[in-house]
Amino acid sequence: MPCYLFERRCQCAALIYILVLREGQGDKLIERTPLEIKGRNALKVTYSTISIGEPEEIHRAYLIDDGEGRFYFIKFIIEKKGLDGLSTFASEAEEAVKSITFN
């Protein structure tokens, strides 16, 4: 898939839809950073969600272009009040994304 199609699919309006963000309920897109992972176009996204009666959750997602009109989508939580050990998990998830291999 040409790079411009991946970039178009990863614009803010599309990301809000893909990530199922409810802006009217306080969810928000925090960071959108284009990058390259293993020679492929990718996008790192940080966003927050709020559920009724729950503390705010901060998530990270990676969208990695597969070059054939689709993309790999990896997401995980990186911060939520009261979740012990989450920073260790988030760190391990980041390392897993960096070590991904494609066939």
Jmol script that loads the backbone (N, CA, C; Angstrom):
load data "model"
ATOM      1  N   MET A   1       0.851  -1.171   0.000  1.00  0.00           N
ATOM      2  CA  MET A   1       0.000   0.000   0.000  1.00  0.00           C
ATOM      3  C   MET A   1       0.893   1.228   0.000  1.00  0.00           C
ATOM      4  N   PRO A   2       0.612   2.180  -0.852  1.00  0.00           N
ATOM      5  CA  PRO A   2       1.421   3.401  -0.848  1.00  0.00           C
ATOM      6  C   PRO A   2       1.354   4.098   0.503  1.00  0.00           C
ATOM      7  N   CYS A   3       2.451   4.728   0.866  1.00  0.00           N
ATOM      8  CA  CYS A   3       2.585   5.404   2.151  1.00  0.00           C
ATOM      9  C   CYS A   3       1.454   6.391   2.406  1.00  0.00           C
ATOM     10  N   TYR A   4       1.036   7.142   1.380  1.00  0.00           N
ATOM     11  CA  TYR A   4       0.034   8.169   1.609  1.00  0.00           C
ATOM     12  C   TYR A   4      -1.299   7.572   2.058  1.00  0.00           C
ATOM     13  N   LEU A   5      -1.636   6.333   1.622  1.00  0.00           N
ATOM     14  CA  LEU A   5      -2.875   5.707   2.074  1.00  0.00           C
ATOM     15  C   LEU A   5      -2.802   5.360   3.553  1.00  0.00           C
ATOM     16  N   PHE A   6      -1.661   4.857   3.997  1.00  0.00           N
ATOM     17  CA  PHE A   6      -1.485   4.561   5.416  1.00  0.00           C
ATOM     18  C   PHE A   6      -1.609   5.839   6.227  1.00  0.00           C
ATOM     19  N   GLU A   7      -0.954   6.909   5.772  1.00  0.00           N
ATOM     20  CA  GLU A   7      -1.020   8.185   6.482  1.00  0.00           C
ATOM     21  C   GLU A   7      -2.457   8.704   6.545  1.00  0.00           C
ATOM     22  N   ARG A   8      -3.206   8.560   5.449  1.00  0.00           N
ATOM     23  CA  ARG A   8      -4.592   9.026   5.439  1.00  0.00           C
ATOM     24  C   ARG A   8      -5.444   8.233   6.431  1.00  0.00           C
ATOM     25  N   ARG A   9      -5.212   6.931   6.492  1.00  0.00           N
ATOM     26  CA  ARG A   9      -5.962   6.095   7.432  1.00  0.00           C
ATOM     27  C   ARG A   9      -5.618   6.411   8.878  1.00  0.00           C
ATOM     28  N   CYS A  10      -4.485   7.046   9.098  1.00  0.00           N
ATOM     29  CA  CYS A  10      -4.028   7.328  10.458  1.00  0.00           C
ATOM     30  C   CYS A  10      -4.207   8.790  10.851  1.00  0.00           C
ATOM     31  N   GLN A  11      -5.008   9.537  10.112  1.00  0.00           N
ATOM     32  CA  GLN A  11      -5.286  10.918  10.503  1.00  0.00           C
ATOM     33  C   GLN A  11      -6.163  10.907  11.745  1.00  0.00           C
ATOM     34  N   CYS A  12      -6.229  12.028  12.428  1.00  0.00           N
ATOM     35  CA  CYS A  12      -6.913  12.114  13.719  1.00  0.00           C
ATOM     36  C   CYS A  12      -8.352  11.615  13.673  1.00  0.00           C
ATOM     37  N   ALA A  13      -9.133  12.030  12.681  1.00  0.00           N
ATOM     38  CA  ALA A  13     -10.540  11.612  12.612  1.00  0.00           C
ATOM     39  C   ALA A  13     -10.651  10.095  12.486  1.00  0.00           C
ATOM     40  N   ALA A  14      -9.785   9.497  11.675  1.00  0.00           N
ATOM     41  CA  ALA A  14      -9.800   8.041  11.519  1.00  0.00           C
ATOM     42  C   ALA A  14      -9.371   7.355  12.813  1.00  0.00           C
ATOM     43  N   LEU A  15      -8.383   7.907  13.495  1.00  0.00           N
ATOM     44  CA  LEU A  15      -7.914   7.308  14.750  1.00  0.00           C
ATOM     45  C   LEU A  15      -8.997   7.330  15.819  1.00  0.00           C
ATOM     46  N   ILE A  16      -9.743   8.404  15.884  1.00  0.00           N
ATOM     47  CA  ILE A  16     -10.831   8.495  16.863  1.00  0.00           C
ATOM     48  C   ILE A  16     -11.823   7.360  16.631  1.00  0.00           C
ATOM     49  N   TYR A  17     -12.093   7.060  15.374  1.00  0.00           N
ATOM     50  CA  TYR A  17     -12.996   5.959  15.021  1.00  0.00           C
ATOM     51  C   TYR A  17     -12.360   4.605  15.341  1.00  0.00           C
ATOM     52  N   ILE A  18     -11.115   4.400  14.917  1.00  0.00           N
ATOM     53  CA  ILE A  18     -10.424   3.126  15.123  1.00  0.00           C
ATOM     54  C   ILE A  18     -10.279   2.806  16.612  1.00  0.00           C
ATOM     55  N   LEU A  19      -9.935   3.818  17.404  1.00  0.00           N
ATOM     56  CA  LEU A  19      -9.706   3.616  18.838  1.00  0.00           C
ATOM     57  C   LEU A  19     -10.985   3.673  19.661  1.00  0.00           C
ATOM     58  N   VAL A  20     -12.094   3.974  19.014  1.00  0.00           N
ATOM     59  CA  VAL A  20     -13.408   4.090  19.648  1.00  0.00           C
ATOM     60  C   VAL A  20     -13.366   5.122  20.781  1.00  0.00           C
ATOM     61  N   LEU A  21     -12.870   6.300  20.454  1.00  0.00           N
ATOM     62  CA  LEU A  21     -12.791   7.372  21.446  1.00  0.00           C
ATOM     63  C   LEU A  21     -14.109   8.132  21.484  1.00  0.00           C
ATOM     64  N   ARG A  22     -14.617   8.362  22.678  1.00  0.00           N
ATOM     65  CA  ARG A  22     -15.858   9.113  22.881  1.00  0.00           C
ATOM     66  C   ARG A  22     -15.482  10.484  23.428  1.00  0.00           C
ATOM     67  N   GLU A  23     -15.163  11.384  22.503  1.00  0.00           N
ATOM     68  CA  GLU A  23     -14.679  12.704  22.899  1.00  0.00           C
ATOM     69  C   GLU A  23     -15.680  13.440  23.786  1.00  0.00           C
ATOM     70  N   GLY A  24     -16.951  13.252  23.560  1.00  0.00           N
ATOM     71  CA  GLY A  24     -17.976  13.910  24.364  1.00  0.00           C
ATOM     72  C   GLY A  24     -18.032  13.399  25.786  1.00  0.00           C
ATOM     73  N   GLN A  25     -17.411  12.260  26.048  1.00  0.00           N
ATOM     74  CA  GLN A  25     -17.388  11.681  27.394  1.00  0.00           C
ATOM     75  C   GLN A  25     -16.024  11.814  28.053  1.00  0.00           C
ATOM     76  N   GLY A  26     -15.121  12.574  27.426  1.00  0.00           N
ATOM     77  CA  GLY A  26     -13.828  12.848  28.044  1.00  0.00           C
ATOM     78  C   GLY A  26     -12.652  12.081  27.474  1.00  0.00           C
ATOM     79  N   ASP A  27     -12.876  11.111  26.570  1.00  0.00           N
ATOM     80  CA  ASP A  27     -11.757  10.416  25.938  1.00  0.00           C
ATOM     81  C   ASP A  27     -10.993  11.413  25.069  1.00  0.00           C
ATOM     82  N   LYS A  28      -9.691  11.225  24.958  1.00  0.00           N
ATOM     83  CA  LYS A  28      -8.935  12.166  24.128  1.00  0.00           C
ATOM     84  C   LYS A  28      -7.679  11.532  23.547  1.00  0.00           C
ATOM     85  N   LEU A  29      -7.306  12.044  22.392  1.00  0.00           N
ATOM     86  CA  LEU A  29      -6.076  11.675  21.716  1.00  0.00           C
ATOM     87  C   LEU A  29      -4.980  12.572  22.296  1.00  0.00           C
ATOM     88  N   ILE A  30      -3.937  11.984  22.869  1.00  0.00           N
ATOM     89  CA  ILE A  30      -2.887  12.743  23.539  1.00  0.00           C
ATOM     90  C   ILE A  30      -1.689  12.974  22.617  1.00  0.00           C
ATOM     91  N   GLU A  31      -1.263  11.940  21.919  1.00  0.00           N
ATOM     92  CA  GLU A  31      -0.048  12.020  21.101  1.00  0.00           C
ATOM     93  C   GLU A  31      -0.226  11.156  19.862  1.00  0.00           C
ATOM     94  N   ARG A  32       0.274  11.634  18.759  1.00  0.00           N
ATOM     95  CA  ARG A  32       0.261  10.911  17.482  1.00  0.00           C
ATOM     96  C   ARG A  32       1.629  11.118  16.850  1.00  0.00           C
ATOM     97  N   THR A  33       2.469  10.053  16.825  1.00  0.00           N
ATOM     98  CA  THR A  33       3.838  10.187  16.370  1.00  0.00           C
ATOM     99  C   THR A  33       4.143   9.200  15.245  1.00  0.00           C
ATOM    100  N   PRO A  34       4.355   9.691  14.020  1.00  0.00           N
ATOM    101  CA  PRO A  34       4.771   8.796  12.934  1.00  0.00           C
ATOM    102  C   PRO A  34       6.188   8.287  13.206  1.00  0.00           C
ATOM    103  N   LEU A  35       6.452   7.041  12.861  1.00  0.00           N
ATOM    104  CA  LEU A  35       7.773   6.458  13.022  1.00  0.00           C
ATOM    105  C   LEU A  35       7.925   5.277  12.079  1.00  0.00           C
ATOM    106  N   GLU A  36       9.025   4.598  12.186  1.00  0.00           N
ATOM    107  CA  GLU A  36       9.279   3.415  11.376  1.00  0.00           C
ATOM    108  C   GLU A  36       9.612   2.266  12.312  1.00  0.00           C
ATOM    109  N   ILE A  37       8.996   1.116  12.052  1.00  0.00           N
ATOM    110  CA  ILE A  37       9.274  -0.082  12.838  1.00  0.00           C
ATOM    111  C   ILE A  37       9.664  -1.185  11.867  1.00  0.00           C
ATOM    112  N   LYS A  38      10.891  -1.663  12.000  1.00  0.00           N
ATOM    113  CA  LYS A  38      11.409  -2.729  11.144  1.00  0.00           C
ATOM    114  C   LYS A  38      11.216  -2.419   9.660  1.00  0.00           C
ATOM    115  N   GLY A  39      11.484  -1.169   9.267  1.00  0.00           N
ATOM    116  CA  GLY A  39      11.416  -0.770   7.878  1.00  0.00           C
ATOM    117  C   GLY A  39      10.019  -0.499   7.349  1.00  0.00           C
ATOM    118  N   ARG A  40       9.023  -0.469   8.233  1.00  0.00           N
ATOM    119  CA  ARG A  40       7.638  -0.222   7.825  1.00  0.00           C
ATOM    120  C   ARG A  40       7.140   1.083   8.422  1.00  0.00           C
ATOM    121  N   ASN A  41       6.275   1.777   7.680  1.00  0.00           N
ATOM    122  CA  ASN A  41       5.637   2.973   8.219  1.00  0.00           C
ATOM    123  C   ASN A  41       4.802   2.568   9.420  1.00  0.00           C
ATOM    124  N   ALA A  42       4.852   3.376  10.459  1.00  0.00           N
ATOM    125  CA  ALA A  42       4.105   3.063  11.677  1.00  0.00           C
ATOM    126  C   ALA A  42       3.665   4.365  12.332  1.00  0.00           C
ATOM    127  N   LEU A  43       2.774   4.213  13.278  1.00  0.00           N
ATOM    128  CA  LEU A  43       2.283   5.355  14.037  1.00  0.00           C
ATOM    129  C   LEU A  43       2.146   4.936  15.490  1.00  0.00           C
ATOM    130  N   LYS A  44       2.726   5.737  16.384  1.00  0.00           N
ATOM    131  CA  LYS A  44       2.568   5.520  17.825  1.00  0.00           C
ATOM    132  C   LYS A  44       1.524   6.502  18.310  1.00  0.00           C
ATOM    133  N   VAL A  45       0.516   5.996  18.995  1.00  0.00           N
ATOM    134  CA  VAL A  45      -0.576   6.836  19.475  1.00  0.00           C
ATOM    135  C   VAL A  45      -0.744   6.631  20.975  1.00  0.00           C
ATOM    136  N   THR A  46      -0.852   7.717  21.701  1.00  0.00           N
ATOM    137  CA  THR A  46      -1.175   7.666  23.117  1.00  0.00           C
ATOM    138  C   THR A  46      -2.522   8.350  23.284  1.00  0.00           C
ATOM    139  N   TYR A  47      -3.413   7.719  24.039  1.00  0.00           N
ATOM    140  CA  TYR A  47      -4.762   8.276  24.208  1.00  0.00           C
ATOM    141  C   TYR A  47      -5.307   7.898  25.575  1.00  0.00           C
ATOM    142  N   SER A  48      -6.324   8.623  26.009  1.00  0.00           N
ATOM    143  CA  SER A  48      -6.930   8.336  27.310  1.00  0.00           C
ATOM    144  C   SER A  48      -8.401   8.001  27.136  1.00  0.00           C
ATOM    145  N   THR A  49      -8.895   7.167  28.040  1.00  0.00           N
ATOM    146  CA  THR A  49     -10.319   6.831  28.059  1.00  0.00           C
ATOM    147  C   THR A  49     -10.834   6.977  29.484  1.00  0.00           C
ATOM    148  N   ILE A  50     -12.098   7.314  29.573  1.00  0.00           N
ATOM    149  CA  ILE A  50     -12.755   7.448  30.868  1.00  0.00           C
ATOM    150  C   ILE A  50     -14.039   6.632  30.832  1.00  0.00           C
ATOM    151  N   SER A  51     -14.184   5.719  31.790  1.00  0.00           N
ATOM    152  CA  SER A  51     -15.411   4.941  31.940  1.00  0.00           C
ATOM    153  C   SER A  51     -16.089   5.394  33.229  1.00  0.00           C
ATOM    154  N   ILE A  52     -17.393   5.386  33.236  1.00  0.00           N
ATOM    155  CA  ILE A  52     -18.158   5.832  34.404  1.00  0.00           C
ATOM    156  C   ILE A  52     -17.747   5.024  35.637  1.00  0.00           C
ATOM    157  N   GLY A  53     -17.389   5.728  36.695  1.00  0.00           N
ATOM    158  CA  GLY A  53     -17.018   5.096  37.951  1.00  0.00           C
ATOM    159  C   GLY A  53     -15.610   4.523  37.988  1.00  0.00           C
ATOM    160  N   GLU A  54     -14.834   4.727  36.952  1.00  0.00           N
ATOM    161  CA  GLU A  54     -13.468   4.196  36.878  1.00  0.00           C
ATOM    162  C   GLU A  54     -12.479   5.341  36.720  1.00  0.00           C
ATOM    163  N   PRO A  55     -11.232   5.151  37.198  1.00  0.00           N
ATOM    164  CA  PRO A  55     -10.214   6.183  36.952  1.00  0.00           C
ATOM    165  C   PRO A  55      -9.826   6.218  35.475  1.00  0.00           C
ATOM    166  N   GLU A  56      -9.296   7.350  35.055  1.00  0.00           N
ATOM    167  CA  GLU A  56      -8.841   7.507  33.676  1.00  0.00           C
ATOM    168  C   GLU A  56      -7.774   6.458  33.354  1.00  0.00           C
ATOM    169  N   GLU A  57      -7.832   5.918  32.145  1.00  0.00           N
ATOM    170  CA  GLU A  57      -6.832   4.974  31.663  1.00  0.00           C
ATOM    171  C   GLU A  57      -6.067   5.625  30.520  1.00  0.00           C
ATOM    172  N   ILE A  58      -4.751   5.444  30.514  1.00  0.00           N
ATOM    173  CA  ILE A  58      -3.916   5.927  29.420  1.00  0.00           C
ATOM    174  C   ILE A  58      -3.457   4.695  28.635  1.00  0.00           C
ATOM    175  N   HIS A  59      -3.650   4.741  27.324  1.00  0.00           N
ATOM    176  CA  HIS A  59      -3.319   3.615  26.449  1.00  0.00           C
ATOM    177  C   HIS A  59      -2.272   4.025  25.427  1.00  0.00           C
ATOM    178  N   ARG A  60      -1.577   3.053  24.913  1.00  0.00           N
ATOM    179  CA  ARG A  60      -0.664   3.261  23.797  1.00  0.00           C
ATOM    180  C   ARG A  60      -1.066   2.275  22.715  1.00  0.00           C
ATOM    181  N   ALA A  61      -1.026   2.736  21.480  1.00  0.00           N
ATOM    182  CA  ALA A  61      -1.320   1.874  20.345  1.00  0.00           C
ATOM    183  C   ALA A  61      -0.267   2.090  19.273  1.00  0.00           C
ATOM    184  N   TYR A  62       0.046   1.025  18.578  1.00  0.00           N
ATOM    185  CA  TYR A  62       0.927   1.092  17.415  1.00  0.00           C
ATOM    186  C   TYR A  62       0.144   0.577  16.225  1.00  0.00           C
ATOM    187  N   LEU A  63       0.167   1.338  15.153  1.00  0.00           N
ATOM    188  CA  LEU A  63      -0.404   0.920  13.887  1.00  0.00           C
ATOM    189  C   LEU A  63       0.773   0.781  12.935  1.00  0.00           C
ATOM    190  N   ILE A  64       0.948  -0.402  12.372  1.00  0.00           N
ATOM    191  CA  ILE A  64       2.107  -0.686  11.527  1.00  0.00           C
ATOM    192  C   ILE A  64       1.612  -1.119  10.155  1.00  0.00           C
ATOM    193  N   ASP A  65       1.989  -0.390   9.144  1.00  0.00           N
ATOM    194  CA  ASP A  65       1.588  -0.646   7.766  1.00  0.00           C
ATOM    195  C   ASP A  65       2.066  -2.028   7.324  1.00  0.00           C
ATOM    196  N   ASP A  66       1.165  -2.845   6.771  1.00  0.00           N
ATOM    197  CA  ASP A  66       1.599  -4.150   6.271  1.00  0.00           C
ATOM    198  C   ASP A  66       1.966  -4.103   4.790  1.00  0.00           C
ATOM    199  N   GLY A  67       1.783  -2.929   4.163  1.00  0.00           N
ATOM    200  CA  GLY A  67       2.170  -2.760   2.769  1.00  0.00           C
ATOM    201  C   GLY A  67       1.190  -3.350   1.772  1.00  0.00           C
ATOM    202  N   GLU A  68       0.085  -3.922   2.256  1.00  0.00           N
ATOM    203  CA  GLU A  68      -0.894  -4.559   1.378  1.00  0.00           C
ATOM    204  C   GLU A  68      -2.308  -4.033   1.605  1.00  0.00           C
ATOM    205  N   GLY A  69      -2.424  -2.820   2.099  1.00  0.00           N
ATOM    206  CA  GLY A  69      -3.739  -2.228   2.302  1.00  0.00           C
ATOM    207  C   GLY A  69      -4.320  -2.435   3.688  1.00  0.00           C
ATOM    208  N   ARG A  70      -3.560  -3.048   4.571  1.00  0.00           N
ATOM    209  CA  ARG A  70      -4.022  -3.270   5.949  1.00  0.00           C
ATOM    210  C   ARG A  70      -2.925  -2.777   6.894  1.00  0.00           C
ATOM    211  N   PHE A  71      -3.178  -2.889   8.187  1.00  0.00           N
ATOM    212  CA  PHE A  71      -2.117  -2.580   9.131  1.00  0.00           C
ATOM    213  C   PHE A  71      -2.255  -3.445  10.363  1.00  0.00           C
ATOM    214  N   TYR A  72      -1.122  -3.666  11.013  1.00  0.00           N
ATOM    215  CA  TYR A  72      -1.104  -4.353  12.291  1.00  0.00           C
ATOM    216  C   TYR A  72      -1.509  -3.334  13.344  1.00  0.00           C
ATOM    217  N   PHE A  73      -2.281  -3.772  14.328  1.00  0.00           N
ATOM    218  CA  PHE A  73      -2.785  -2.878  15.362  1.00  0.00           C
ATOM    219  C   PHE A  73      -2.483  -3.509  16.717  1.00  0.00           C
ATOM    220  N   ILE A  74      -1.607  -2.866  17.468  1.00  0.00           N
ATOM    221  CA  ILE A  74      -1.201  -3.364  18.784  1.00  0.00           C
ATOM    222  C   ILE A  74      -1.539  -2.285  19.798  1.00  0.00           C
ATOM    223  N   LYS A  75      -2.286  -2.632  20.837  1.00  0.00           N
ATOM    224  CA  LYS A  75      -2.593  -1.629  21.857  1.00  0.00           C
ATOM    225  C   LYS A  75      -2.505  -2.248  23.239  1.00  0.00           C
ATOM    226  N   PHE A  76      -2.164  -1.405  24.207  1.00  0.00           N
ATOM    227  CA  PHE A  76      -2.057  -1.856  25.584  1.00  0.00           C
ATOM    228  C   PHE A  76      -2.196  -0.652  26.503  1.00  0.00           C
ATOM    229  N   ILE A  77      -2.578  -0.923  27.732  1.00  0.00           N
ATOM    230  CA  ILE A  77      -2.748   0.137  28.729  1.00  0.00           C
ATOM    231  C   ILE A  77      -1.382   0.455  29.334  1.00  0.00           C
ATOM    232  N   ILE A  78      -1.115   1.745  29.549  1.00  0.00           N
ATOM    233  CA  ILE A  78       0.182   2.120  30.141  1.00  0.00           C
ATOM    234  C   ILE A  78       0.032   2.805  31.500  1.00  0.00           C
ATOM    235  N   GLU A  79      -1.187   3.240  31.836  1.00  0.00           N
ATOM    236  CA  GLU A  79      -1.355   3.922  33.117  1.00  0.00           C
ATOM    237  C   GLU A  79      -2.815   3.859  33.562  1.00  0.00           C
ATOM    238  N   LYS A  80      -3.030   3.464  34.819  1.00  0.00           N
ATOM    239  CA  LYS A  80      -4.349   3.517  35.443  1.00  0.00           C
ATOM    240  C   LYS A  80      -4.148   3.481  36.946  1.00  0.00           C
ATOM    241  N   LYS A  81      -4.719   4.419  37.628  1.00  0.00           N
ATOM    242  CA  LYS A  81      -4.581   4.500  39.078  1.00  0.00           C
ATOM    243  C   LYS A  81      -5.076   3.198  39.714  1.00  0.00           C
ATOM    244  N   GLY A  82      -4.253   2.650  40.606  1.00  0.00           N
ATOM    245  CA  GLY A  82      -4.643   1.454  41.336  1.00  0.00           C
ATOM    246  C   GLY A  82      -4.202   0.141  40.705  1.00  0.00           C
ATOM    247  N   LEU A  83      -3.618   0.172  39.526  1.00  0.00           N
ATOM    248  CA  LEU A  83      -3.137  -1.072  38.910  1.00  0.00           C
ATOM    249  C   LEU A  83      -1.646  -1.235  39.199  1.00  0.00           C
ATOM    250  N   ASP A  84      -1.330  -2.034  40.197  1.00  0.00           N
ATOM    251  CA  ASP A  84       0.059  -2.277  40.571  1.00  0.00           C
ATOM    252  C   ASP A  84       0.764  -3.080  39.488  1.00  0.00           C
ATOM    253  N   GLY A  85       2.006  -2.760  39.234  1.00  0.00           N
ATOM    254  CA  GLY A  85       2.809  -3.491  38.264  1.00  0.00           C
ATOM    255  C   GLY A  85       2.561  -3.106  36.820  1.00  0.00           C
ATOM    256  N   LEU A  86       1.713  -2.122  36.602  1.00  0.00           N
ATOM    257  CA  LEU A  86       1.377  -1.748  35.230  1.00  0.00           C
ATOM    258  C   LEU A  86       2.567  -1.158  34.488  1.00  0.00           C
ATOM    259  N   SER A  87       3.420  -0.413  35.184  1.00  0.00           N
ATOM    260  CA  SER A  87       4.571   0.184  34.494  1.00  0.00           C
ATOM    261  C   SER A  87       5.519  -0.904  33.994  1.00  0.00           C
ATOM    262  N   THR A  88       5.654  -1.995  34.747  1.00  0.00           N
ATOM    263  CA  THR A  88       6.486  -3.115  34.304  1.00  0.00           C
ATOM    264  C   THR A  88       5.873  -3.755  33.068  1.00  0.00           C
ATOM    265  N   PHE A  89       4.558  -3.980  33.094  1.00  0.00           N
ATOM    266  CA  PHE A  89       3.867  -4.559  31.942  1.00  0.00           C
ATOM    267  C   PHE A  89       4.012  -3.660  30.719  1.00  0.00           C
ATOM    268  N   ALA A  90       3.792  -2.365  30.901  1.00  0.00           N
ATOM    269  CA  ALA A  90       3.874  -1.432  29.782  1.00  0.00           C
ATOM    270  C   ALA A  90       5.272  -1.428  29.185  1.00  0.00           C
ATOM    271  N   SER A  91       6.284  -1.483  30.031  1.00  0.00           N
ATOM    272  CA  SER A  91       7.665  -1.525  29.562  1.00  0.00           C
ATOM    273  C   SER A  91       7.928  -2.795  28.754  1.00  0.00           C
ATOM    274  N   GLU A  92       7.423  -3.916  29.232  1.00  0.00           N
ATOM    275  CA  GLU A  92       7.589  -5.181  28.514  1.00  0.00           C
ATOM    276  C   GLU A  92       6.827  -5.159  27.188  1.00  0.00           C
ATOM    277  N   ALA A  93       5.660  -4.543  27.164  1.00  0.00           N
ATOM    278  CA  ALA A  93       4.879  -4.437  25.930  1.00  0.00           C
ATOM    279  C   ALA A  93       5.627  -3.588  24.906  1.00  0.00           C
ATOM    280  N   GLU A  94       6.242  -2.497  25.344  1.00  0.00           N
ATOM    281  CA  GLU A  94       7.038  -1.658  24.441  1.00  0.00           C
ATOM    282  C   GLU A  94       8.180  -2.460  23.831  1.00  0.00           C
ATOM    283  N   GLU A  95       8.864  -3.248  24.645  1.00  0.00           N
ATOM    284  CA  GLU A  95       9.968  -4.073  24.149  1.00  0.00           C
ATOM    285  C   GLU A  95       9.465  -5.110  23.152  1.00  0.00           C
ATOM    286  N   ALA A  96       8.291  -5.682  23.404  1.00  0.00           N
ATOM    287  CA  ALA A  96       7.718  -6.666  22.481  1.00  0.00           C
ATOM    288  C   ALA A  96       7.421  -6.028  21.123  1.00  0.00           C
ATOM    289  N   VAL A  97       6.892  -4.812  21.129  1.00  0.00           N
ATOM    290  CA  VAL A  97       6.610  -4.117  19.870  1.00  0.00           C
ATOM    291  C   VAL A  97       7.909  -3.885  19.105  1.00  0.00           C
ATOM    292  N   LYS A  98       8.950  -3.465  19.799  1.00  0.00           N
ATOM    293  CA  LYS A  98      10.231  -3.184  19.147  1.00  0.00           C
ATOM    294  C   LYS A  98      10.876  -4.447  18.576  1.00  0.00           C
ATOM    295  N   SER A  99      10.546  -5.603  19.126  1.00  0.00           N
ATOM    296  CA  SER A  99      11.188  -6.842  18.682  1.00  0.00           C
ATOM    297  C   SER A  99      10.332  -7.607  17.672  1.00  0.00           C
ATOM    298  N   ILE A 100       9.211  -7.053  17.260  1.00  0.00           N
ATOM    299  CA  ILE A 100       8.310  -7.743  16.340  1.00  0.00           C
ATOM    300  C   ILE A 100       9.014  -8.086  15.031  1.00  0.00           C
ATOM    301  N   THR A 101       8.668  -9.227  14.460  1.00  0.00           N
ATOM    302  CA  THR A 101       9.198  -9.604  13.152  1.00  0.00           C
ATOM    303  C   THR A 101       8.025  -9.888  12.219  1.00  0.00           C
ATOM    304  N   PHE A 102       8.252  -9.657  10.948  1.00  0.00           N
ATOM    305  CA  PHE A 102       7.227  -9.858   9.942  1.00  0.00           C
ATOM    306  C   PHE A 102       7.683 -10.931   8.963  1.00  0.00           C
ATOM    307  N   ASN A 103       6.755 -11.729   8.511  1.00  0.00           N
ATOM    308  CA  ASN A 103       7.075 -12.752   7.508  1.00  0.00           C
ATOM    309  C   ASN A 103       6.855 -12.232   6.115  1.00  0.00           C
TER     310      ASN A 103
END
end "model"
wireframe off; spacefill off
backbone 0.3
color backbone group
